[in-house]
């Protein structure tokens, strides 16, 4: 979240757009991950990780969504989090040159 503050206080249009993009995408990906964990808990009624073995065979679509949103939360290239971070860094670079 420090990148968002950096983008806002750099006072560059590109950085502010990147900060808004990063805030929105972080909200979506984090909410999706919390929802997926809630689905997993409701299905198994336990938080012990060893009982989740073989989850890919039982819930393949769930596993796909979980990996996709986890990688998006890590700002993998071609996700909206990555685009927001790049816009912030590009805007800060142009502000300082």
C-alpha positions in Angstrom: 0.0 0.0 0.0 3.0 2.3 0.2 3.1 2.4 -3.6 -0.4 3.9 -3.5 0.8 6.7 -1.2 3.8 7.2 -3.4 1.6 7.5 -6.4 -0.8 10.0 -4.8 1.9 12.2 -3.4 4.0 12.3 -6.5 1.3 14.6 -7.9 1.5 13.1 -11.4 -1.6 12.2 -13.4 -0.2 8.8 -14.4 0.7 8.0 -10.8 -2.7 8.9 -9.5 -4.4 6.8 -12.2 -2.1 3.9 -11.2 -2.9 4.4 -7.5 -6.6 4.3 -8.2 -6.2 1.2 -10.4 -4.1 -0.5 -7.7 -6.7 0.3 -5.0 -9.6 -1.1 -7.1 -7.8 -4.2 -8.2 -6.4 -4.9 -4.7 -9.9 -4.6 -3.3 -11.3 -7.0 -5.9 -8.5 -9.6 -5.6 -8.4 -9.5 -1.8 -12.2 -9.8 -1.5 -12.1 -12.7 -4.0 -9.5 -14.5 -1.9 -11.4 -14.0 1.3 -14.6 -15.3 -0.4 -12.7 -18.4 -1.7 -11.3 -19.1 1.8 -14.8 -18.8 3.2 -16.1 -21.3 0.7 -13.4 -23.7 1.6 -14.1 -23.4 5.3 -17.8 -23.8 4.8 -17.2 -27.0 2.8 -14.7 -28.6 5.2 -15.6 -27.0 8.5 -11.9 -27.0 9.6 -8.9 -24.7 9.4 -6.3 -27.5 9.6 -4.4 -27.4 6.3 -3.6 -31.2 6.2 -7.3 -31.9 5.6 -7.2 -29.9 2.4 -5.1 -32.5 0.5 -6.4 -33.6 -2.9 -8.3 -30.4 -3.3 -7.4 -30.1 -7.0 -9.1 -33.4 -7.8 -12.3 -32.5 -5.8 -12.6 -28.8 -6.7 -10.7 -28.1 -9.9 -12.5 -24.8 -10.7 -12.0 -23.6 -7.2 -8.3 -24.3 -7.4 -8.0 -22.5 -10.7 -9.7 -19.4 -9.3 -7.6 -19.6 -6.1 -4.3 -19.7 -7.9 -5.4 -17.0 -10.4 -6.4 -14.6 -7.6 -3.3 -15.4 -5.5 -1.0 -14.6 -8.5 -3.0 -11.5 -9.2 -2.5 -10.4 -5.6 1.2 -10.9 -6.0 1.1 -8.5 -9.1 2.0 -11.0 -11.7 2.5 -9.3 -15.1 -0.7 -9.0 -17.2 -2.9 -8.5 -14.0 -4.5 -5.3 -13.0 -2.3 -5.1 -9.8 0.8 -5.1 -12.0 -0.5 -2.5 -14.3 -1.3 -0.2 -11.4 2.2 -0.6 -9.9 3.8 0.0 -13.2 1.8 3.2 -13.8 2.7 4.4 -10.3 6.4 3.8 -10.9 6.4 5.3 -14.4 4.6 8.4 -13.1 7.1 8.8 -10.3 10.0 8.4 -12.7 8.7 11.1 -15.0 8.0 13.4 -12.0 11.6 13.1 -10.8 13.2 13.7 -14.2 
